Amino acid sequence: QVQLVESGGGLVQPGGSLRLSCAASGSIASIAVMGWYRQASEKQRELVATITNGGNQNYADSVKGRFTISRDNAKNRVYLQMNNLRPEDTAVYYCNGRSYNPTWGPSYWGQGTQVTVSS
């Protein structure tokens, strides 16, 4: 089973940037969809961005134009570049891997990394 570990979170000022990294213990080359989700305090987990192994990207409307997801299969890593951060971006960010349809195969989750945007 692939293990995912997120890093790169922290405290940042509004308008600042952070780059999150998701390191996989195994190969992600055959994982169809990698993504980032986030969960704010006392809120439900929500989709932030996904990227297929072919490079197709999708973003939540709230982050479109500010965040960029990427994957490096050779390094077994997934990244989330976050620019122009806002206080409402504050959340625990989780890395995810799945099949195009989750019922077709296993899904993987990391433990999360905290992002706090505050002045």
The 8 nearest C-alpha neighbors of each residue, nearest first, counted from 0:
[[1, 2, 25, 107, 105, 24, 106, 3],
 [2, 0, 25, 24, 23, 3, 107, 26],
 [1, 3, 24, 23, 0, 4, 25, 109],
 [4, 2, 109, 23, 22, 108, 21, 24],
 [5, 3, 22, 109, 21, 23, 110, 2],
 [6, 4, 21, 20, 111, 112, 109, 22],
 [5, 7, 20, 19, 8, 112, 21, 4],
 [8, 6, 19, 18, 20, 9, 17, 5],
 [9, 7, 114, 113, 112, 6, 19, 17],
 [8, 10, 114, 115, 113, 11, 7, 112],
 [9, 11, 115, 116, 114, 12, 117, 8],
 [10, 12, 116, 15, 115, 117, 9, 13],
 [11, 13, 118, 117, 15, 116, 14, 10],
 [14, 12, 85, 84, 15, 116, 117, 118],
 [15, 13, 83, 84, 12, 85, 16, 82],
 [14, 16, 83, 12, 13, 84, 11, 82],
 [17, 15, 82, 81, 83, 84, 14, 18],
 [18, 16, 81, 80, 19, 82, 7, 8],
 [17, 19, 80, 79, 81, 7, 20, 78],
 [20, 18, 7, 79, 78, 6, 8, 80],
 [19, 21, 78, 6, 5, 77, 7, 22],
 [22, 20, 5, 77, 76, 4, 78, 94],
 [21, 23, 76, 4, 3, 75, 5, 20],
 [24, 22, 3, 25, 75, 2, 76, 1],
 [23, 25, 2, 1, 3, 22, 26, 75],
 [26, 24, 1, 23, 27, 2, 75, 0],
 [25, 27, 28, 75, 23, 24, 29, 72],
 [28, 26, 30, 29, 75, 72, 25, 23],
 [27, 29, 72, 26, 30, 52, 75, 73],
 [28, 30, 27, 31, 26, 52, 72, 32],
 [31, 29, 27, 28, 32, 97, 98, 96],
 [30, 32, 98, 52, 51, 29, 99, 97],
 [33, 31, 51, 97, 50, 96, 30, 98],
 [34, 32, 96, 50, 95, 49, 51, 97],
 [35, 33, 49, 95, 48, 94, 50, 96],
 [34, 36, 94, 48, 47, 93, 95, 49],
 [37, 35, 46, 47, 93, 45, 92, 94],
 [38, 36, 92, 91, 44, 45, 90, 93],
 [37, 39, 44, 90, 91, 43, 42, 45],
 [38, 40, 90, 42, 41, 91, 89, 37],
 [39, 41, 42, 38, 90, 91, 43, 89],
 [40, 42, 39, 43, 38, 44, 90, 91],
 [43, 41, 39, 40, 38, 44, 45, 90],
 [44, 42, 38, 45, 41, 39, 40, 37],
 [43, 45, 38, 37, 36, 42, 46, 39],
 [46, 44, 36, 37, 38, 43, 47, 59],
 [45, 47, 36, 48, 59, 35, 37, 44],
 [46, 48, 36, 59, 35, 58, 45, 37],
 [47, 49, 58, 35, 34, 57, 46, 59],
 [50, 48, 34, 57, 56, 33, 35, 32],
 [49, 51, 56, 55, 33, 32, 54, 34],
 [52, 50, 32, 54, 53, 55, 31, 33],
 [51, 53, 31, 54, 32, 50, 28, 30],
 [52, 54, 51, 55, 50, 31, 32, 56],
 [55, 53, 51, 52, 50, 56, 69, 70],
 [54, 56, 51, 50, 53, 57, 52, 49],
 [57, 55, 50, 49, 54, 51, 58, 48],
 [56, 58, 49, 48, 50, 55, 59, 47],
 [59, 57, 48, 63, 47, 60, 62, 49],
 [58, 60, 47, 61, 62, 63, 48, 46],
 [59, 61, 63, 62, 58, 47, 64, 57],
 [60, 62, 59, 63, 58, 47, 65, 64],
 [63, 61, 65, 60, 59, 66, 64, 58],
 [64, 62, 60, 65, 58, 61, 59, 66],
 [63, 65, 66, 62, 67, 60, 82, 58],
 [64, 66, 82, 62, 63, 81, 83, 67],
 [67, 65, 81, 80, 62, 82, 64, 63],
 [68, 66, 80, 79, 69, 81, 65, 64],
 [69, 67, 79, 78, 80, 48, 50, 66],
 [70, 68, 78, 77, 79, 67, 50, 71],
 [71, 69, 77, 76, 72, 78, 68, 50],
 [70, 72, 76, 73, 74, 75, 77, 69],
 [71, 73, 75, 28, 74, 27, 70, 76],
 [72, 74, 71, 75, 28, 76, 26, 27],
 [75, 73, 76, 72, 71, 22, 26, 23],
 [76, 74, 72, 23, 27, 73, 26, 71],
 [77, 75, 22, 71, 74, 21, 70, 23],
 [76, 78, 70, 21, 69, 20, 71, 22],
 [79, 77, 20, 69, 19, 68, 70, 21],
 [78, 80, 68, 19, 18, 67, 81, 69],
 [79, 81, 18, 67, 66, 17, 19, 78],
 [82, 80, 66, 17, 16, 18, 79, 65],
 [83, 81, 16, 65, 84, 66, 15, 80],
 [84, 82, 14, 15, 16, 65, 85, 13],
 [85, 83, 14, 13, 82, 15, 16, 88],
 [84, 86, 13, 87, 88, 116, 14, 83],
 [87, 85, 116, 88, 89, 117, 13, 84],
 [86, 88, 89, 85, 116, 90, 84, 39],
 [89, 87, 86, 85, 90, 84, 116, 115],
 [90, 88, 115, 87, 114, 116, 86, 39],
 [91, 89, 39, 38, 114, 37, 113, 92],
 [90, 92, 113, 38, 112, 37, 111, 114],
 [91, 93, 37, 111, 112, 36, 90, 113],
 [94, 92, 111, 36, 35, 109, 37, 95],
 [93, 95, 35, 109, 108, 34, 21, 36],
 [96, 94, 108, 34, 107, 33, 35, 93],
 [95, 97, 33, 107, 106, 32, 34, 30],
 [98, 96, 106, 32, 101, 30, 105, 31],
 [97, 99, 100, 31, 101, 104, 32, 103],
 [100, 98, 31, 32, 101, 97, 103, 51],
 [99, 101, 98, 102, 103, 97, 104, 31],
 [102, 100, 98, 103, 104, 97, 99, 106],
 [101, 103, 100, 104, 105, 98, 99, 106],
 [104, 102, 101, 100, 98, 105, 99, 97],
 [103, 105, 102, 98, 101, 106, 97, 100],
 [106, 104, 97, 107, 101, 98, 103, 102],
 [105, 107, 97, 96, 101, 104, 108, 98],
 [108, 106, 96, 95, 97, 105, 1, 109],
 [109, 107, 95, 94, 3, 110, 96, 93],
 [108, 110, 3, 4, 94, 111, 93, 5],
 [109, 111, 93, 4, 108, 5, 112, 3],
 [112, 110, 93, 92, 109, 91, 5, 113],
 [111, 113, 92, 91, 8, 5, 6, 114],
 [114, 112, 91, 8, 90, 9, 92, 115],
 [115, 113, 8, 9, 89, 90, 91, 10],
 [114, 116, 89, 10, 9, 117, 11, 113],
 [117, 115, 86, 11, 89, 12, 13, 10],
 [118, 116, 12, 86, 13, 115, 11, 10],
 [117, 12, 13, 116, 11, 86, 10, 14]]
